[in-house]
Amino acid sequence: MKKNILVVDDSALMRRVICDIINSDTTFQATDVCRDGLEAYQKLKTTTYDVVILDVNMPRMDGLELLEKLQQDKIRATIIMVSTLTTKDADVTIRAMELGAIDFVTKPCNMIEAKGEDFKGRLLRMLRAVVRSDAARSLISSTPRSVEPINVPVKIPKTVERTVGGNKNKLVALACSTGGPKALQSVIPYLPADMNAPMVLVQHMPVGFTKSMADRLDEISKIRVKEAQEGDVLKKGWVYIAPGGKHMEIQKKADGSHVVRLNDQPAIGGLRPCANVTYESLRSSGYDEIVCVVLTGMGSDGTGGILSLKQRKKLHIISQDAKSCVVYGMPKAIAEAGVVDEVVPLTEVAHTIIKNVGVQ
């Protein structure tokens, strides 16, 4: 049976293009279309769809307002946002994922791009990944009604001492993709400000979106979060997010410190940033132990880099479990490689990280 898709966009031409893309795949059918969030709200009150493709900017009721309304009325829907590459829309898209959207695809700048193979491929890959996931359907119901700056104490297990000074020098290196922006909101805000390690983080996102995501995570977290910049010196209690459109490497300096190096080398498997690049750069780092974390995402990015890194460094590898993943791809790949030390649900990831690196 084909999967039923609802398309919500104020542009009749864009609705037609998206419907044609959906109907070109025998797995899906564009069952209904709506011109704005208000029409979509009326549909969703009475009809269940496998996926909703939702535009951000629309008259009467925009995408964000629709998500808020669905949440208020406890109407469950699996939603993929379509967002343009602007700073304003990036901020709105990050907020949309707080309100329950699964992930997003970037909207083409013109009709030539909209009818091109790149947009078609990205949209269909996202649809295929999401419809396979049972977790995706439950995410919107588990999203809090609002996300405000929080101070959540992380319970440190008795086996972890609050260490300072001469303990082992550790780093956390996290990778995620589809479903990652939402998943990170269940991890980063639950890390304490005095985490005894820096974290480097690779999330597959376009230029601009990583800055919006970093700023929002910093706002709602105790730990400090920033989009990484060239030359940033890694500090404990900070999270450095690889900027969209750049590969991020970590370089050891003569004084023992570690700095961020960004480059414009070609995308690897369509990915820039690529987690494998970051992991492989850590082979020559000065860290005694690296805690590698792999969360929800399509494909296998991270596995090759972690396996390479394991040849040179002591690792502790944490993988998100299948049930809590939006897409069980990247965590599955590293688990099947047979090197994972702990498989945990998303809600236990922050606790597991702190269990392994401690606090200052």
PEZI-V577380 format. One record per helix or strand. SS is the DSSP state (helix for helix, strand for strand). FROM is the first residue (numbers start at 1). TO is the last residue. Records with the same first field share a line. If there is no record, write none. Layout:
SS = FROM-TO / FROM-TO
This chain:
strand = 3-8 / 28-34 / 51-55 / 79-83 / 103-106 / 162-162 / 170-176 / 195-195 / 198-203 / 224-227 / 233-233 / 238-241 / 247-252 / 258-263 / 268-268 / 271-271 / 289-294 / 297-297 / 314-320 / 328-328 / 342-344 / 359-359
helix = 12-23 / 37-46 / 63-72 / 87-98 / 111-114 / 117-131 / 134-142 / 180-184 / 188-190 / 209-220 / 275-284 / 303-310 / 330-336 / 346-357
